Amino acid sequence: MGFCEQQTIKLISRNGNLICQVCNARLGISSQLAESIMVEPVSSRLKVA
């Protein structure tokens, strides 16, 4: 579905269903399904090597 470990997900909207951007694609998921997905915030700063 596009959600996997180490994947960055951006929340676009949470009106009723949730709309997330993953890998340059937008996915709409129900709030019930969203509750079963575990996420953690990442730093807004990107590390440049």
C-alpha positions, 0 to 999 in steps of 0.5 A: 500500500506504500506504507513500510518501515523507514517511509516518510509520510506527509499528512495532507488532510484529516477531514473524515478520511485521512489523505497522506502523501507517500512516494509522490502519491496521495492515498486516502485511508479511513480513520479506522485503518489509520489508527492501526498504523504506527508512526513516529515524527522525524526531524524537520532538518535533513542531514547532508553528507 
